[in-house]
Amino acid sequence: MIYDNWIPASTVDVVAWCVYVLAAVLFVMGLHYMNSPKTARKGNFVSAAGMVIAVAMAFVKLFIDGNFSKTALVLLVAGIVVGAVAGVVSAKKVKMTDMPQLVSVFNTVGGGAAALVALNDILAGEGSPSLVVLITAGLGVMIGSVTFTGSLVAAGKLQGIKWVKKLRLPGKSVWNILFIVLTVAAFIMLCVQPEHRALWSILTTVFALCYGLVFVIPIGGADMPVVISVLNACTGTAVAMSGLAIDNVALIVAGALVGAAGVTLSVLMSKAMNRPLMSVLAGGFGGANAAGGDAEGPEGTMKETSADDLAVQLVYADKVIFVPGFGLAQAQAQRELADLGELLKEHGVEVEYAIHPVAGRMPGHMNVLLAEANVPYDELIDLDDINPQFPSANVSLVVGANDVTNPAARKPGTPVSGMPILDVDKSQNVVVMKRGRGKGYAGIENELYFEDNTQMLFGDAKASLQAVIAAVKELLA
């Protein structure tokens, strides 16, 4: 070391370990703060501070050890600058409706980075790596590579790229099994024959990349939020494995936290959609939804209403429940919905917002969207707490929510059977704002739209809400 006479190596290692532990503590605190929308912003700042500290310590240790060249230093700094700029710009410009795609892209970058770090740890150096390094780094390569290609396909599907959405994979089960077997076999050979580690690590990478493709290609868009969560867990796990390989506490803790949070979120989302998580991991998720199919459809006809009629119902109601969905996010109508809620509350109407766990494309999507419009947190009510209140609601206004309100979920034999739904149909009156007469992600008609107590207001949600607000103001003038 070039600074042995300045600071003893043991002292540097102890200080670095303590700083990384501090960063890990900040990661844990940040994750804890994210449990509530009220403290989520603070959680982001705390976690970011932990990462800044960890990166700074890594640079300090690198400088003290002297294990770098000027070229490497320039590349490192350039990479950090480019990555920081790209992250800030993309995060500021992305719409809330495009957030899942951004998360997928970040998963791609994270998984790819973890795989490259692990590959370098396997291939670098003169002698053969230890078995522990081969196992941890090999797992990092496998999981990171799967995440890389899988997240790319997921982002393409969510973005609506036509050729990605049209990708089909006949015999998907065969391809899944084939590439799982090949990937695991190459990984085992990497551990058994470290003298040929270049060959086996490359094969492990290639097979894992292929599995990432065949895993995600067959999955439908309705099921993609769960897949993103699973891939997010994979990114964290790959980072943790890379951290174990290079003996970095911060990477181990950060990766483990992301992995554990991703798994927990995946399980919760699967339960919310009544879908088995194991079928997601097998790459067979989405088959039922893709097939979608209530051939006969519900009986009856849709009854249309107008903005003026809806305004009258709302003004003379005692209790109104708003049910926002992805259509609200697409129309960027959250502020209009919040303004309508404030108008009604000033008039003495009780207003609440019913939030389904998968109302948007990601858990918490609706919470964040409505928080942007300054909707009070105590008015955002989760599914379990709001369902008993629907019978007492004079009007339930559904804005762009489809499958999560479909009473067909209570019947067997439909693509949404068993899925927990918002009991909107039990309200005294229901008005649904919808762009058109199309079906939801599940591919079936929503039986709610044909109920006797349901009326439809077709059109862009933002324009419709603006018309309702104008009509309400006129009534209250």
C-alpha positions in Angstrom: 0.0 0.0 0.0 1.4 3.4 -0.8 0.1 5.0 2.4 1.2 2.3 4.9 3.3 4.9 6.9 0.3 7.2 7.0 -2.6 5.1 8.2 -2.2 1.4 9.2 -4.1 -1.0 7.0 -5.9 -2.4 10.0 -7.2 1.0 11.1 -8.4 1.7 7.6 -10.3 -1.6 7.5 -11.9 -0.9 10.9 -13.0 2.6 9.9 -14.3 1.4 6.6 -16.3 -1.4 8.3 -17.8 1.1 10.8 -18.8 3.5 8.0 -20.4 0.7 6.0 -22.3 -0.4 9.1 -23.5 3.2 9.5 -24.6 3.2 5.9 -26.5 0.0 6.5 -28.2 1.5 9.5 -29.4 4.4 7.4 -30.7 1.9 4.7 -32.7 0.2 7.4 -34.0 3.5 8.8 -34.9 4.7 5.3 -36.9 1.5 4.6 -38.7 1.9 7.9 -39.7 5.5 7.1 -41.1 4.3 3.8 -43.8 2.3 5.6 -46.0 5.4 5.6 -46.7 8.0 2.8 -46.2 10.7 5.4 -42.5 9.8 6.0 -41.7 8.1 2.6 -39.9 11.2 1.3 -37.8 11.3 4.4 -37.0 7.7 4.0 -35.7 8.3 0.5 -33.4 11.0 1.7 -32.1 8.9 4.6 -31.4 5.9 2.3 -29.7 8.2 -0.3 -27.5 9.6 2.5 -26.5 6.1 3.4 -25.5 5.3 -0.2 -23.5 8.6 -0.5 -21.6 7.7 2.7 -20.9 4.2 1.4 -19.7 5.4 -2.0 -17.5 8.1 -0.4 -15.9 5.5 2.0 -15.2 3.2 -1.0 -13.4 6.0 -2.7 -11.4 6.9 0.4 -10.4 3.3 0.9 -9.5 3.0 -2.7 -7.3 6.1 -2.5 -5.6 4.9 0.7 -4.9 1.4 -0.6 -3.6 2.9 -3.9 -5.0 0.0 -5.9 -6.1 2.1 -8.9 -4.7 3.9 -11.9 -5.5 7.4 -13.1 -7.5 5.9 -16.0 -9.6 3.8 -13.6 -10.3 6.9 -11.4 -11.4 8.9 -14.4 -13.7 6.1 -15.5 -15.2 5.8 -12.0 -15.9 9.5 -11.7 -17.3 9.7 -15.2 -19.6 6.7 -14.5 -20.9 8.3 -11.3 -21.5 11.6 -13.0 -23.3 10.1 -16.0 -25.3 7.8 -13.8 -26.3 10.6 -11.4 -27.4 12.9 -14.2 -29.3 10.2 -16.0 -31.1 9.2 -12.8 -32.0 12.7 -11.8 -33.3 13.6 -15.3 -35.3 10.5 -15.8 -36.8 10.7 -12.3 -37.9 14.3 -12.8 -39.3 13.8 -16.3 -41.1 10.5 -15.8 -44.9 10.5 -15.5 -46.5 8.6 -12.6 -48.1 6.3 -15.2 -44.6 5.5 -16.5 -43.1 4.8 -13.1 -43.2 1.0 -13.5 -41.2 1.2 -16.7 -38.6 3.4 -14.9 -38.4 0.8 -12.0 -37.8 -1.9 -14.6 -35.0 0.0 -16.3 -33.4 0.6 -12.9 -33.8 -3.1 -12.2 -32.0 -3.8 -15.5 -29.1 -1.5 -14.5 -28.9 -2.9 -11.0 -29.0 -6.5 -12.1 -26.4 -5.9 -14.9 -24.1 -4.1 -12.6 -24.3 -6.8 -9.9 -23.6 -9.5 -12.6 -20.5 -7.6 -13.9 -19.1 -7.1 -10.4 -19.5 -10.8 -9.7 -18.0 -11.7 -13.1 -14.9 -9.5 -12.4 -14.5 -11.2 -9.0 -14.5 -14.6 -10.6 -12.1 -13.8 -13.5 -9.7 -11.3 -11.9 -6.5 -12.4 -10.3 -3.8 -15.0 -10.9 -4.9 -17.9 -8.7 -8.2 -19.7 -8.5 -10.9 -18.0 -6.4 -12.0 -19.8 -3.2 -15.2 -22.0 -3.3 -17.0 -19.4 -1.3 -16.2 -16.7 -3.8 -17.2 -19.0 -6.7 -20.5 -19.8 -5.1 -21.5 -16.2 -4.1 -20.2 -14.6 -7.3 -21.7 -17.3 -9.4 -25.1 -16.7 -7.8 -24.6 -13.0 -8.4 -23.9 -13.6 -12.1 -26.9 -15.9 -12.4 -29.5 -13.8 -10.7 -28.2 -10.5 -12.1 -28.2 -11.8 -15.7 -31.8 -13.1 -15.3 -32.8 -9.7 -13.9 -31.1 -7.8 -16.7 -32.9 -9.4 -19.7 -36.2 -10.0 -17.8 -36.4 -6.3 -16.7 -35.7 -5.1 -20.3 -38.6 -7.2 -21.7 -40.9 -6.0 -18.8 -40.0 -2.4 -19.4 -40.7 -2.8 -23.2 -44.1 -4.4 -22.5 -45.1 -1.8 -20.0 -44.0 1.0 -22.4 -46.2 -0.5 -25.1 -43.4 -1.2 -27.6 -45.3 -3.1 -30.3 -42.7 -5.7 -31.3 -42.0 -6.5 -27.6 -45.8 -6.9 -26.8 -46.2 -9.2 -29.8 -43.4 -11.6 -28.7 -44.7 -15.1 -28.3 -42.9 -18.2 -27.0 -44.5 -21.6 -28.0 -43.7 -24.3 -25.5 -42.7 -21.8 -22.8 -42.5 -24.5 -20.1 -40.0 -26.5 -22.1 -37.8 -23.4 -22.7 -38.1 -22.5 -19.0 -37.0 -25.9 -17.8 -34.2 -26.1 -20.4 -32.5 -22.8 -19.5 -32.9 -23.4 -15.8 -31.2 -26.8 -16.1 -28.4 -25.3 -18.4 -27.9 -22.3 -16.0 -27.7 -24.5 -12.9 -25.4 -27.0 -14.6 -23.0 -24.3 -15.8 -23.0 -22.8 -12.3 -22.2 -26.2 -10.7 -19.4 -26.8 -13.2 -18.0 -23.3 -12.3 -17.7 -24.4 -8.7 -16.3 -27.9 -9.6 -13.8 -26.8 -12.2 -12.5 -23.4 -11.2 -9.5 -23.8 -13.5 -12.0 -23.4 -16.4 -13.9 -20.6 -14.7 -13.8 -18.3 -17.8 -15.7 -20.8 -19.9 -18.2 -21.8 -17.2 -18.9 -18.2 -16.0 -19.5 -17.1 -19.6 -21.9 -20.0 -20.2 -23.7 -19.3 -16.9 -24.1 -15.7 -17.9 -25.4 -16.6 -21.4 -27.9 -19.2 -20.2 -29.1 -16.9 -17.4 -29.7 -14.1 -19.9 -31.7 -16.5 -22.0 -33.8 -17.6 -19.1 -34.6 -14.0 -18.2 -36.1 -13.7 -21.7 -38.1 -16.9 -21.7 -39.3 -16.1 -18.1 -40.9 -12.8 -18.9 -41.9 -13.0 -22.6 -45.0 -15.1 -22.0 -46.3 -12.9 -19.2 -49.3 -10.6 -19.8 -49.4 -6.9 -19.0 -51.9 -7.3 -16.2 -49.5 -9.5 -14.3 -46.4 -7.4 -15.0 -46.5 -5.5 -11.6 -45.9 -8.7 -9.8 -43.1 -9.7 -12.2 -41.4 -6.3 -11.7 -41.5 -6.9 -7.9 -40.0 -10.3 -8.3 -37.3 -8.9 -10.6 -36.7 -6.2 -8.0 -36.1 -8.9 -5.4 -33.7 -10.6 -7.8 -31.8 -7.3 -8.2 -31.3 -7.0 -4.4 -30.3 -10.7 -4.1 -27.7 -10.3 -6.9 -26.3 -7.2 -5.2 -26.1 -9.1 -1.9 -24.3 -12.0 -3.5 -21.8 -9.6 -5.2 -21.3 -7.9 -1.8 -20.5 -11.3 -0.2 -18.1 -12.1 -3.0 -16.1 -8.8 -2.5 -16.7 -8.7 1.3 -18.6 -5.3 1.3 -21.0 -4.9 4.2 -22.9 -2.0 2.6 -23.7 -4.0 -0.5 -24.7 -7.1 1.5 -27.1 -5.2 3.7 -28.5 -3.0 0.9 -29.0 -6.0 -1.4 -30.6 -8.1 1.4 -33.0 -5.3 2.2 -34.1 -4.8 -1.4 -34.3 -8.6 -1.9 -36.4 -9.1 1.3 -38.7 -6.1 0.5 -39.2 -7.3 -3.1 -40.1 -10.8 -2.0 -42.6 -9.5 0.6 -44.1 -7.1 -1.9 -44.4 -9.9 -4.5 -46.3 -12.1 -2.0 -48.6 -9.3 -1.0 -49.4 -8.4 -4.6 -50.0 -12.0 -5.5 -52.5 -12.3 -2.6 -54.1 -9.1 -3.7 -54.6 -10.5 -7.2 -55.3 -14.0 -6.0 -52.4 -15.4 -8.1 -49.9 -18.0 -7.0 -46.4 -16.6 -6.7 -44.8 -19.9 -7.7 -46.4 -19.7 -11.1 -44.8 -16.3 -11.6 -41.4 -17.8 -10.9 -42.1 -20.6 -13.4 -42.9 -18.0 -16.0 -46.4 -19.2 -16.4 -48.1 -16.2 -14.8 -50.6 -14.4 -16.9 -51.9 -17.3 -18.9 -55.4 -17.1 -17.4 -55.6 -13.4 -17.9 -54.3 -13.5 -21.4 -56.9 -16.1 -22.3 -59.6 -14.0 -20.6 -62.9 -15.1 -21.4 -66.4 -14.6 -20.3 -67.8 -15.5 -23.8 -71.4 -14.7 -23.0 -70.7 -11.6 -20.9 -73.0 -10.1 -18.2 -76.7 -9.6 -18.9 -78.2 -6.1 -19.2 -77.1 -2.8 -20.7 -75.0 0.1 -19.6 -76.9 3.1 -18.5 -75.3 6.4 -19.3 -75.5 9.6 -17.3 -74.2 13.2 -17.6 -71.9 15.5 -15.7 -74.9 17.6 -14.5 -76.8 14.6 -13.2 -73.7 13.3 -11.4 -73.2 16.7 -9.8 -76.8 16.6 -8.4 -76.2 13.1 -6.9 -72.9 14.3 -5.3 -74.3 17.5 -3.9 -77.3 15.9 -2.2 -75.3 12.9 -0.9 -74.3 12.4 2.8 -71.3 10.2 2.0 -69.3 9.7 -1.2 -66.5 7.3 -1.9 -64.1 7.9 -4.7 -62.5 4.8 -6.3 -59.5 5.8 -8.3 -57.7 3.5 -10.8 -55.1 3.4 -13.5 -57.4 5.4 -15.8 -57.2 8.3 -13.4 -53.4 8.2 -13.6 -53.4 8.0 -17.4 -55.6 11.1 -17.6 -53.5 12.9 -14.9 -56.8 13.8 -13.3 -55.8 13.4 -9.6 -55.9 17.2 -8.9 -59.4 17.4 -10.4 -60.6 14.6 -8.2 -59.0 16.2 -5.2 -60.7 19.5 -6.0 -64.0 17.8 -6.4 -63.5 16.2 -3.0 -62.7 19.5 -1.4 -65.8 21.1 -2.9 -68.0 18.4 -1.5 -66.4 18.5 1.9 -67.0 22.2 2.2 -70.6 21.5 1.5 -70.7 19.0 4.4 -70.4 15.8 2.4 -68.3 13.0 3.9 -65.6 12.0 1.3 -63.2 9.1 1.3 -60.9 7.4 -1.2 -61.0 3.6 -1.6 -57.5 2.3 -2.4 -57.1 -1.2 -3.8 -53.5 -2.7 -3.4 -53.1 -3.0 -7.2 -55.3 -0.1 -8.3 -52.4 1.4 -10.3 -49.5 -0.5 -11.8 -47.6 -0.7 -8.6 -48.6 -0.9 -4.9 -48.8 2.6 -3.5 -49.3 4.1 -6.9 -52.6 5.7 -6.1 -51.4 6.9 -2.7 -48.5 8.7 -4.2 -50.7 10.1 -7.0 -53.3 11.5 -4.7 -50.7 12.7 -2.2 -49.3 14.9 -5.1 -52.8 16.5 -5.2 -52.7 17.1 -1.5 -55.4 14.6 -0.5 -55.2 14.1 3.2 -53.6 10.7 4.1 -56.4 9.8 6.5 -58.9 9.9 3.6 -57.0 7.2 1.7 -58.6 4.0 3.0 -57.3 0.5 2.2 -59.5 -2.3 0.8 -60.2 -4.1 4.1 -61.2 -1.0 5.9 -63.3 0.6 3.1 -65.3 -2.4 2.0 -67.6 -2.4 5.0 -68.4 1.3 4.3 -69.7 0.9 0.8 -73.3 0.0 1.8 -73.5 3.3 3.6 -72.2 5.3 0.7 -74.9 7.3 -1.2 -72.6 7.5 -4.2 -69.4 5.7 -5.2 -67.6 7.4 -8.0 -65.3 5.0 -9.9 -62.6 6.8 -11.9 -60.7 4.6 -14.3 -60.8 1.4 -12.1 -61.9 -1.8 -13.8 -60.9 -5.3 -12.7 -60.5 -4.3 -9.1 -64.2 -3.5 -8.9 -65.6 -6.5 -10.9 -68.2 -8.6 -9.0 -67.2 -11.5 -11.2 -64.4 -12.1 -8.8 -66.9 -13.6 -6.4 -67.9 -16.3 -8.9 -65.8 -19.4 -9.9 -64.6 -19.9 -13.4 -63.5 -16.4 -14.4 -60.0 -14.9 -14.9 -60.5 -12.8 -11.8 -62.2 -15.4 -9.6 -61.1 -15.1 -6.0 -59.3 -11.8 -6.5 -60.1 -9.4 -3.6 -62.1 -6.5 -5.0 -63.6 -3.3 -3.8 -67.3 -3.9 -3.0 -68.4 -0.9 -5.0 -71.6 -2.7 -6.2 -72.9 -2.7 -2.7 -73.2 1.1 -2.7 -76.6 2.8 -3.0 -75.6 4.4 -6.3 -72.5 3.9 -8.5 -71.2 6.2 -11.3 -68.3 4.9 -13.4 -66.1 7.3 -15.3 -64.5 5.4 -18.2 -62.8 6.4 -21.5 -64.6 3.9 -23.6 -66.4 0.5 -23.5 -63.2 -1.6 -23.6 -62.5 -4.4 -21.3 -59.9 -4.4 -18.4 -56.6 -6.2 -18.3 -58.3 -9.5 -17.4 -60.0 -9.4 -20.8 -63.6 -9.7 -19.5 -66.5 -7.3 -19.1 -67.0 -5.8 -15.7 -70.3 -6.9 -14.3 -70.5 -3.8 -12.2 -71.2 -1.7 -15.3 -74.4 -3.6 -16.0 -75.8 -3.4 -12.4 -79.2 -1.6 -11.9 -77.6 0.9 -9.5 -74.7 1.7 -11.9 -74.4 4.6 -14.4 -71.7 5.3 -16.9 -70.0 8.6 -17.7 -67.9 8.0 -20.8 -65.0 10.3 -21.8 -61.6 11.4 -20.6 -61.5 11.4 -16.8 -59.9 14.8 -16.5 -62.4 16.5 -18.8 -65.3 14.7 -17.2 -64.2 15.7 -13.7 -63.8 19.3 -14.8 -67.4 19.3 -16.2 -68.6 17.8 -12.9 -66.8 20.4 -10.8 -68.3 23.2 -12.9 -71.8 21.7 -12.5 -71.3 21.3 -8.7 -70.1 25.0 -8.4 -73.2 26.1 -10.3 -75.5 24.1 -7.9 -73.8 25.5 -4.9 -73.7 29.1 -6.1 
